[in-house]
Amino acid sequence: MPQTFTLLATGADGTVIEVAVTRKRVKNLNLRVSRTGAVSLSIPPRTSLARAQDFLDRRSAWILEHVRQAQARHAAG
């Protein structure tokens, strides 16, 4: 049964984005941004939340860019 947690990704400008983290049977860490701008991360069951947070910290610029694009598309459409 998948377990879900919430972590935060912080952009260089101080923007904080909430990320839903789900432990499930996956091989890699999978980061997704939905059409509405919601961010989710799937991680293998044995991956620590510290490793997941480090992954989010390293990819915070990518996350922020894609969230802004998704929100702009959602607002325009």
Biopython code that builds the backbone (N, CA, C, O; Angstrom):
import numpy as np
from Bio.PDB.StructureBuilder import StructureBuilder

atoms = [
    (1, "MET", "N", (0.842, -1.182, 0.000)),
    (1, "MET", "CA", (0.000, 0.000, 0.000)),
    (1, "MET", "C", (0.887, 1.245, 0.000)),
    (1, "MET", "O", (1.763, 1.365, 0.856)),
    (2, "PRO", "N", (0.683, 2.173, -0.936)),
    (2, "PRO", "CA", (1.514, 3.377, -1.013)),
    (2, "PRO", "C", (1.354, 4.270, 0.215)),
    (2, "PRO", "O", (0.260, 4.410, 0.762)),
    (3, "GLN", "N", (2.457, 4.866, 0.633)),
    (3, "GLN", "CA", (2.464, 5.830, 1.728)),
    (3, "GLN", "C", (2.714, 7.199, 1.128)),
    (3, "GLN", "O", (3.550, 7.333, 0.234)),
    (4, "THR", "N", (2.010, 8.220, 1.599)),
    (4, "THR", "CA", (2.168, 9.560, 1.061)),
    (4, "THR", "C", (2.633, 10.525, 2.150)),
    (4, "THR", "O", (2.121, 10.504, 3.269)),
    (5, "PHE", "N", (3.608, 11.372, 1.810)),
    (5, "PHE", "CA", (4.166, 12.376, 2.696)),
    (5, "PHE", "C", (4.176, 13.700, 1.958)),
    (5, "PHE", "O", (3.938, 13.741, 0.751)),
    (6, "THR", "N", (4.446, 14.776, 2.667)),
    (6, "THR", "CA", (4.583, 16.084, 2.036)),
    (6, "THR", "C", (5.955, 16.646, 2.361)),
    (6, "THR", "O", (6.355, 16.712, 3.523)),
    (7, "LEU", "N", (6.678, 17.053, 1.309)),
    (7, "LEU", "CA", (7.959, 17.740, 1.469)),
    (7, "LEU", "C", (7.846, 19.083, 0.766)),
    (7, "LEU", "O", (6.877, 19.332, 0.049)),
    (8, "LEU", "N", (8.829, 19.945, 0.969)),
    (8, "LEU", "CA", (8.815, 21.264, 0.346)),
    (8, "LEU", "C", (10.018, 21.435, -0.560)),
    (8, "LEU", "O", (11.128, 21.013, -0.235)),
    (9, "ALA", "N", (9.777, 22.064, -1.709)),
    (9, "ALA", "CA", (10.865, 22.448, -2.602)),
    (9, "ALA", "C", (10.957, 23.971, -2.538)),
    (9, "ALA", "O", (9.947, 24.659, -2.684)),
    (10, "THR", "N", (12.152, 24.496, -2.323)),
    (10, "THR", "CA", (12.345, 25.929, -2.199)),
    (10, "THR", "C", (13.181, 26.436, -3.355)),
    (10, "THR", "O", (14.286, 25.949, -3.592)),
    (11, "GLY", "N", (12.651, 27.423, -4.081)),
    (11, "GLY", "CA", (13.368, 28.013, -5.204)),
    (11, "GLY", "C", (14.408, 29.001, -4.725)),
    (11, "GLY", "O", (14.426, 29.373, -3.552)),
    (12, "ALA", "N", (15.278, 29.429, -5.630)),
    (12, "ALA", "CA", (16.343, 30.370, -5.291)),
    (12, "ALA", "C", (15.773, 31.714, -4.831)),
    (12, "ALA", "O", (16.407, 32.428, -4.054)),
    (13, "ASP", "N", (14.562, 32.057, -5.317)),
    (13, "ASP", "CA", (13.938, 33.319, -4.941)),
    (13, "ASP", "C", (13.119, 33.213, -3.654)),
    (13, "ASP", "O", (12.452, 34.171, -3.265)),
    (14, "GLY", "N", (13.167, 32.050, -2.991)),
    (14, "GLY", "CA", (12.450, 31.867, -1.743)),
    (14, "GLY", "C", (11.060, 31.287, -1.897)),
    (14, "GLY", "O", (10.362, 31.085, -0.904)),
    (15, "THR", "N", (10.646, 31.017, -3.119)),
    (15, "THR", "CA", (9.344, 30.422, -3.368)),
    (15, "THR", "C", (9.313, 29.001, -2.820)),
    (15, "THR", "O", (10.225, 28.212, -3.066)),
    (16, "VAL", "N", (8.265, 28.683, -2.081)),
    (16, "VAL", "CA", (8.125, 27.352, -1.490)),
    (16, "VAL", "C", (6.990, 26.625, -2.195)),
    (16, "VAL", "O", (5.886, 27.152, -2.327)),
    (17, "ILE", "N", (7.275, 25.405, -2.648)),
    (17, "ILE", "CA", (6.299, 24.588, -3.362)),
    (17, "ILE", "C", (6.103, 23.288, -2.604)),
    (17, "ILE", "O", (7.067, 22.610, -2.250)),
    (18, "GLU", "N", (4.851, 22.950, -2.359)),
    (18, "GLU", "CA", (4.522, 21.712, -1.657)),
    (18, "GLU", "C", (4.593, 20.545, -2.643)),
    (18, "GLU", "O", (4.077, 20.632, -3.758)),
    (19, "VAL", "N", (5.232, 19.462, -2.224)),
    (19, "VAL", "CA", (5.403, 18.277, -3.073)),
    (19, "VAL", "C", (4.825, 17.062, -2.350)),
    (19, "VAL", "O", (5.205, 16.769, -1.217)),
    (20, "ALA", "N", (3.905, 16.357, -3.010)),
    (20, "ALA", "CA", (3.346, 15.121, -2.462)),
    (20, "ALA", "C", (4.299, 13.984, -2.812)),
    (20, "ALA", "O", (4.541, 13.713, -3.988)),
    (21, "VAL", "N", (4.836, 13.326, -1.799)),
    (21, "VAL", "CA", (5.797, 12.241, -1.984)),
    (21, "VAL", "C", (5.101, 10.917, -1.653)),
    (21, "VAL", "O", (4.545, 10.755, -0.566)),
    (22, "THR", "N", (5.137, 9.978, -2.597)),
    (22, "THR", "CA", (4.490, 8.687, -2.410)),
    (22, "THR", "C", (5.516, 7.573, -2.528)),
    (22, "THR", "O", (6.264, 7.499, -3.503)),
    (23, "ARG", "N", (5.539, 6.707, -1.521)),
    (23, "ARG", "CA", (6.381, 5.510, -1.581)),
    (23, "ARG", "C", (5.576, 4.432, -2.291)),
    (23, "ARG", "O", (4.473, 4.091, -1.863)),
    (24, "LYS", "N", (6.128, 3.895, -3.378)),
    (24, "LYS", "CA", (5.472, 2.791, -4.068)),
    (24, "LYS", "C", (6.498, 1.986, -4.838)),
    (24, "LYS", "O", (7.681, 2.328, -4.861)),
    (25, "ARG", "N", (6.046, 0.930, -5.460)),
    (25, "ARG", "CA", (6.955, 0.011, -6.148)),
    (25, "ARG", "C", (7.434, 0.608, -7.462)),
    (25, "ARG", "O", (6.910, 0.291, -8.530)),
    (26, "VAL", "N", (8.426, 1.471, -7.372)),
    (26, "VAL", "CA", (9.073, 2.062, -8.540)),
    (26, "VAL", "C", (10.576, 1.860, -8.372)),
    (26, "VAL", "O", (11.062, 1.628, -7.264)),
    (27, "LYS", "N", (11.301, 1.948, -9.476)),
    (27, "LYS", "CA", (12.749, 1.741, -9.427)),
    (27, "LYS", "C", (13.503, 3.053, -9.206)),
    (27, "LYS", "O", (14.533, 3.083, -8.532)),
    (28, "ASN", "N", (12.983, 4.122, -9.776)),
    (28, "ASN", "CA", (13.648, 5.421, -9.724)),
    (28, "ASN", "C", (12.780, 6.453, -9.029)),
    (28, "ASN", "O", (11.605, 6.204, -8.757)),
    (29, "LEU", "N", (13.358, 7.608, -8.743)),
    (29, "LEU", "CA", (12.582, 8.723, -8.223)),
    (29, "LEU", "C", (11.930, 9.398, -9.424)),
    (29, "LEU", "O", (12.620, 9.797, -10.363)),
    (30, "ASN", "N", (10.598, 9.528, -9.398)),
    (30, "ASN", "CA", (9.847, 10.068, -10.528)),
    (30, "ASN", "C", (9.154, 11.357, -10.122)),
    (30, "ASN", "O", (8.282, 11.359, -9.254)),
    (31, "LEU", "N", (9.552, 12.459, -10.759)),
    (31, "LEU", "CA", (9.033, 13.782, -10.446)),
    (31, "LEU", "C", (8.060, 14.204, -11.535)),
    (31, "LEU", "O", (8.374, 14.115, -12.722)),
    (32, "ARG", "N", (6.857, 14.672, -11.129)),
    (32, "ARG", "CA", (5.839, 15.089, -12.089)),
    (32, "ARG", "C", (5.222, 16.416, -11.671)),
    (32, "ARG", "O", (5.058, 16.703, -10.485)),
    (33, "VAL", "N", (4.885, 17.220, -12.680)),
    (33, "VAL", "CA", (4.124, 18.449, -12.455)),
    (33, "VAL", "C", (2.842, 18.307, -13.255)),
    (33, "VAL", "O", (2.889, 18.106, -14.469)),
    (34, "SER", "N", (1.691, 18.408, -12.590)),
    (34, "SER", "CA", (0.412, 18.237, -13.273)),
    (34, "SER", "C", (0.060, 19.487, -14.075)),
    (34, "SER", "O", (0.752, 20.502, -14.000)),
    (35, "ARG", "N", (-1.014, 19.400, -14.835)),
    (35, "ARG", "CA", (-1.471, 20.541, -15.643)),
    (35, "ARG", "C", (-1.857, 21.731, -14.785)),
    (35, "ARG", "O", (-1.782, 22.873, -15.239)),
    (36, "THR", "N", (-2.266, 21.479, -13.553)),
    (36, "THR", "CA", (-2.651, 22.570, -12.650)),
    (36, "THR", "C", (-1.478, 23.122, -11.860)),
    (36, "THR", "O", (-1.622, 24.134, -11.175)),
    (37, "GLY", "N", (-0.322, 22.479, -11.942)),
    (37, "GLY", "CA", (0.864, 22.939, -11.233)),
    (37, "GLY", "C", (1.157, 22.171, -9.960)),
    (37, "GLY", "O", (2.096, 22.512, -9.242)),
    (38, "ALA", "N", (0.377, 21.141, -9.661)),
    (38, "ALA", "CA", (0.646, 20.310, -8.480)),
    (38, "ALA", "C", (1.868, 19.437, -8.750)),
    (38, "ALA", "O", (2.023, 18.901, -9.847)),
    (39, "VAL", "N", (2.725, 19.298, -7.755)),
    (39, "VAL", "CA", (3.964, 18.538, -7.921)),
    (39, "VAL", "C", (3.882, 17.253, -7.107)),
    (39, "VAL", "O", (3.466, 17.269, -5.949)),
    (40, "SER", "N", (4.284, 16.134, -7.723)),
    (40, "SER", "CA", (4.313, 14.856, -7.018)),
    (40, "SER", "C", (5.621, 14.140, -7.314)),
    (40, "SER", "O", (6.227, 14.315, -8.372)),
    (41, "LEU", "N", (6.034, 13.337, -6.357)),
    (41, "LEU", "CA", (7.278, 12.585, -6.453)),
    (41, "LEU", "C", (7.008, 11.170, -5.973)),
    (41, "LEU", "O", (6.516, 10.977, -4.861)),
    (42, "SER", "N", (7.323, 10.179, -6.795)),
    (42, "SER", "CA", (7.218, 8.774, -6.406)),
    (42, "SER", "C", (8.618, 8.279, -6.095)),
    (42, "SER", "O", (9.560, 8.524, -6.850)),
    (43, "ILE", "N", (8.745, 7.576, -4.966)),
    (43, "ILE", "CA", (10.055, 7.071, -4.563)),
    (43, "ILE", "C", (9.945, 5.590, -4.201)),
    (43, "ILE", "O", (8.885, 5.134, -3.773)),
    (44, "PRO", "N", (11.038, 4.838, -4.372)),
    (44, "PRO", "CA", (11.038, 3.432, -3.955)),
    (44, "PRO", "C", (10.814, 3.312, -2.442)),
    (44, "PRO", "O", (11.139, 4.236, -1.696)),
    (45, "PRO", "N", (10.267, 2.193, -1.991)),
    (45, "PRO", "CA", (9.949, 2.021, -0.566)),
    (45, "PRO", "C", (11.125, 2.231, 0.392)),
    (45, "PRO", "O", (10.926, 2.725, 1.502)),
    (46, "ARG", "N", (12.316, 1.873, -0.004)),
    (46, "ARG", "CA", (13.467, 1.971, 0.909)),
    (46, "ARG", "C", (14.225, 3.293, 0.816)),
    (46, "ARG", "O", (15.230, 3.472, 1.504)),
    (47, "THR", "N", (13.777, 4.198, 0.000)),
    (47, "THR", "CA", (14.440, 5.493, -0.131)),
    (47, "THR", "C", (14.084, 6.369, 1.063)),
    (47, "THR", "O", (12.916, 6.474, 1.436)),
    (48, "SER", "N", (15.093, 6.997, 1.661)),
    (48, "SER", "CA", (14.841, 7.850, 2.820)),
    (48, "SER", "C", (14.221, 9.177, 2.377)),
    (48, "SER", "O", (14.400, 9.621, 1.243)),
    (49, "LEU", "N", (13.491, 9.794, 3.300)),
    (49, "LEU", "CA", (12.916, 11.106, 2.998)),
    (49, "LEU", "C", (14.020, 12.160, 2.863)),
    (49, "LEU", "O", (13.835, 13.158, 2.165)),
    (50, "ALA", "N", (15.151, 11.952, 3.515)),
    (50, "ALA", "CA", (16.283, 12.872, 3.373)),
    (50, "ALA", "C", (16.816, 12.833, 1.941)),
    (50, "ALA", "O", (17.154, 13.874, 1.378)),
    (51, "ARG", "N", (16.894, 11.642, 1.351)),
    (51, "ARG", "CA", (17.346, 11.517, -0.041)),
    (51, "ARG", "C", (16.326, 12.158, -0.978)),
    (51, "ARG", "O", (16.707, 12.807, -1.952)),
    (52, "ALA", "N", (15.043, 11.983, -0.697)),
    (52, "ALA", "CA", (14.005, 12.598, -1.513)),
    (52, "ALA", "C", (14.094, 14.119, -1.425)),
    (52, "ALA", "O", (13.934, 14.810, -2.432)),
    (53, "GLN", "N", (14.348, 14.647, -0.218)),
    (53, "GLN", "CA", (14.475, 16.092, -0.044)),
    (53, "GLN", "C", (15.692, 16.617, -0.805)),
    (53, "GLN", "O", (15.624, 17.677, -1.428)),
    (54, "ASP", "N", (16.799, 15.885, -0.757)),
    (54, "ASP", "CA", (17.999, 16.271, -1.495)),
    (54, "ASP", "C", (17.712, 16.310, -2.996)),
    (54, "ASP", "O", (18.157, 17.224, -3.691)),
    (55, "PHE", "N", (16.974, 15.325, -3.493)),
    (55, "PHE", "CA", (16.577, 15.273, -4.896)),
    (55, "PHE", "C", (15.762, 16.515, -5.261)),
    (55, "PHE", "O", (15.996, 17.129, -6.302)),
    (56, "LEU", "N", (14.811, 16.881, -4.407)),
    (56, "LEU", "CA", (13.987, 18.065, -4.657)),
    (56, "LEU", "C", (14.823, 19.345, -4.608)),
    (56, "LEU", "O", (14.616, 20.252, -5.414)),
    (57, "ASP", "N", (15.759, 19.421, -3.673)),
    (57, "ASP", "CA", (16.611, 20.604, -3.566)),
    (57, "ASP", "C", (17.451, 20.794, -4.832)),
    (57, "ASP", "O", (17.613, 21.915, -5.315)),
    (58, "ARG", "N", (17.983, 19.692, -5.363)),
    (58, "ARG", "CA", (18.810, 19.776, -6.566)),
    (58, "ARG", "C", (17.999, 20.136, -7.807)),
    (58, "ARG", "O", (18.545, 20.678, -8.768)),
    (59, "ARG", "N", (16.718, 19.843, -7.792)),
    (59, "ARG", "CA", (15.876, 20.092, -8.961)),
    (59, "ARG", "C", (14.873, 21.220, -8.746)),
    (59, "ARG", "O", (13.898, 21.333, -9.488)),
    (60, "SER", "N", (15.103, 22.047, -7.743)),
    (60, "SER", "CA", (14.146, 23.098, -7.402)),
    (60, "SER", "C", (13.944, 24.113, -8.529)),
    (60, "SER", "O", (12.828, 24.593, -8.727)),
    (61, "ALA", "N", (14.993, 24.444, -9.261)),
    (61, "ALA", "CA", (14.842, 25.396, -10.374)),
    (61, "ALA", "C", (13.944, 24.808, -11.460)),
    (61, "ALA", "O", (13.085, 25.506, -11.999)),
    (62, "TRP", "N", (14.137, 23.532, -11.781)),
    (62, "TRP", "CA", (13.306, 22.860, -12.784)),
    (62, "TRP", "C", (11.850, 22.815, -12.326)),
    (62, "TRP", "O", (10.937, 23.079, -13.108)),
    (63, "ILE", "N", (11.643, 22.481, -11.054)),
    (63, "ILE", "CA", (10.292, 22.399, -10.505)),
    (63, "ILE", "C", (9.600, 23.748, -10.602)),
    (63, "ILE", "O", (8.470, 23.835, -11.083)),
    (64, "LEU", "N", (10.267, 24.793, -10.151)),
    (64, "LEU", "CA", (9.684, 26.130, -10.157)),
    (64, "LEU", "C", (9.332, 26.574, -11.576)),
    (64, "LEU", "O", (8.258, 27.132, -11.802)),
    (65, "GLU", "N", (10.219, 26.333, -12.523)),
    (65, "GLU", "CA", (9.971, 26.704, -13.918)),
    (65, "GLU", "C", (8.738, 25.982, -14.470)),
    (65, "GLU", "O", (7.890, 26.606, -15.107)),
    (66, "HIS", "N", (8.639, 24.691, -14.231)),
    (66, "HIS", "CA", (7.527, 23.917, -14.778)),
    (66, "HIS", "C", (6.201, 24.199, -14.062)),
    (66, "HIS", "O", (5.140, 24.142, -14.683)),
    (67, "VAL", "N", (6.255, 24.500, -12.779)),
    (67, "VAL", "CA", (5.033, 24.878, -12.051)),
    (67, "VAL", "C", (4.504, 26.195, -12.596)),
    (67, "VAL", "O", (3.301, 26.333, -12.820)),
    (68, "ARG", "N", (5.378, 27.152, -12.809)),
    (68, "ARG", "CA", (4.941, 28.449, -13.356)),
    (68, "ARG", "C", (4.357, 28.293, -14.754)),
    (68, "ARG", "O", (3.348, 28.921, -15.074)),
    (69, "GLN", "N", (4.980, 27.462, -15.592)),
    (69, "GLN", "CA", (4.445, 27.218, -16.934)),
    (69, "GLN", "C", (3.075, 26.559, -16.863)),
    (69, "GLN", "O", (2.160, 26.952, -17.587)),
    (70, "ALA", "N", (2.926, 25.564, -16.001)),
    (70, "ALA", "CA", (1.652, 24.854, -15.871)),
    (70, "ALA", "C", (0.558, 25.788, -15.363)),
    (70, "ALA", "O", (-0.570, 25.747, -15.855)),
    (71, "GLN", "N", (0.878, 26.616, -14.397)),
    (71, "GLN", "CA", (-0.110, 27.561, -13.851)),
    (71, "GLN", "C", (-0.524, 28.592, -14.905)),
    (71, "GLN", "O", (-1.692, 28.971, -14.986)),
    (72, "ALA", "N", (0.440, 29.040, -15.709)),
    (72, "ALA", "CA", (0.130, 30.009, -16.757)),
    (72, "ALA", "C", (-0.784, 29.380, -17.810)),
    (72, "ALA", "O", (-1.744, 30.009, -18.256)),
    (73, "ARG", "N", (-0.485, 28.136, -18.208)),
    (73, "ARG", "CA", (-1.327, 27.443, -19.183)),
    (73, "ARG", "C", (-2.712, 27.196, -18.614)),
    (73, "ARG", "O", (-3.708, 27.351, -19.320)),
    (74, "HIS", "N", (-2.785, 26.814, -17.347)),
    (74, "HIS", "CA", (-4.069, 26.534, -16.713)),
    (74, "HIS", "C", (-4.919, 27.808, -16.609)),
    (74, "HIS", "O", (-6.131, 27.769, -16.822)),
    (75, "ALA", "N", (-4.280, 28.929, -16.281)),
    (75, "ALA", "CA", (-4.998, 30.204, -16.167)),
    (75, "ALA", "C", (-5.468, 30.712, -17.526)),
    (75, "ALA", "O", (-6.533, 31.320, -17.634)),
    (76, "ALA", "N", (-4.667, 30.460, -18.567)),
    (76, "ALA", "CA", (-5.020, 30.924, -19.915)),
    (76, "ALA", "C", (-6.112, 30.071, -20.541)),
    (76, "ALA", "O", (-6.888, 30.558, -21.364)),
    (77, "GLY", "N", (-6.177, 28.795, -20.154)),
    (77, "GLY", "CA", (-7.115, 27.876, -20.795)),
    (77, "GLY", "C", (-8.337, 27.737, -20.022)),
    (77, "GLY", "O", (-9.238, 26.998, -20.419)),
]
sb = StructureBuilder()
sb.init_structure("model")
sb.init_model(0)
sb.init_chain("A")
sb.init_seg("    ")
for serial, (resi, resn, name, xyz) in enumerate(atoms, 1):
    if name == "N":
        sb.init_residue(resn, " ", resi, " ")
    sb.init_atom(name, np.array(xyz, "f"), 0.0, 1.0, " ", f" {name:<3s}", serial, name[0])
structure = sb.get_structure()
